[in-house]
Amino acid sequence: MPGVPRIRPAPRRVYVGMDHVEREKRPAEPSGRGPGGDGASGGCLVVAIRMPVRIVALVLVVPVRMAWDALAAAGRFLYRTVGRPAGRALAWLARAVCVWPFVALWRWVLVPAGRGLAWLARVLVVVPAGWVGRYLLAPLGRGLAWLYARVLTPVGRGALWLLGSVGAVLAAVGAGLWTGTVWLVRYLVVVPVAWAVRYLLVVPVRWAVVHLVVVPVRWLVRYLVVVPAVWLYARVLTPAGRALARCARGVARLAGVIVAGGVTALLWVGRILLIVPAVAFWRWGLVPVGRVLLVVGREVGEALGHAWRVAGYVSVAVGRFLAALFRWVVVEPVRWVYRGVLTPLGHVVRDAVLRPVAEAARGAGRAARQAVAAARETVRQARADVRRALFGEHPQGDAPASREPRRPAGRTLDGSTTALTHLTKD
């Protein structure tokens, strides 16, 4: 039934030892939530904790959420109005202070200096080295190669063939002499000496050593050392070793029995003094407290999440209310003042003051341009009169006055574009 706590059977544990057997069979743990909703599996504890926790969480979280939303909005406003322009200004300043000087240094100092050094290296090192290699070292190398190929190589091959022939003759003579000497020494010296040593010295000495030394020493070692040692091992050491082995096995069995008894007693005492109290404390103390804390923590987490979402809705509603209030208190009056007062006043100022002033300024500018044009035309006519008085009348007549400068004629083979050349031809 929902709302009624379930009574779980006591678990049964299995312990082997001390002739005590206790069987354990734990039931299947229920899932975190039943199909009945939030409070179906928690029971009355969940129902008693949920609403107070959610109310307290809502009261605590709503100011925090509203402050968080206000700080987020202020941060976005500061980022758009202060942070982004300041970042761009700092970026421009960083480029102006750190990047552009190095770029200018690279472009206008290091690159020309590098090109100058490269040109100096080419003029002072590469070109002289190429000239020396081409006109000194290369002919010298070709001469040495010709000398090696045409002179030294044939001479060396001839000397090598001559030395090889002389060496072959001398090797053949030496091999013959060595072979004859070795054969004579072997059959005249070595073979007789070896036969004499073998049959006159080695055979008698071997017979004397075997029959006079080895046989008596072998008999003495056998009957004075080996036979007593075998008797001592078979009659004395073997029974003593078996007796010691039986004693050691008995002592080991006794020690094993004592150690097993001590270990069994320690295990029993440890179980009675440590395991049983620890199991009881875990079963009847920690597990219920852990379940209660788990339920409380889960409900607190869900309450905080629910309160955070509700606080979000409240914060949105408060923000919309403040925005509407700011619009009706500040924006709408300012817009009405702009449309109803400042715009007509600006139109009156534009029609009564600015347009007449602009027309007067344009008329003054037009009159000034006309005066400047008249002065320019007067100066042009005076210059033409001075030219006619000095050089005479042009045969083709004066060209019509034009404000645009005339393009000079192209220079040809039989003519020139200068005025002095035209006057000379005329």
WOGICOR-V680946 format. One record per helix or strand of 2 or more residues. SS is the DSSP state (a for helix, b for strand). FROM is the first residue (numbers start at 1). LEN is the number of residues. Records with the same first field share a line. If there is no record, write none. Layout:
# WOGICOR-V680946
SS->FROM-LEN ; FROM-LEN
This chain:
# WOGICOR-V680946
a->44-348 ; 419-7
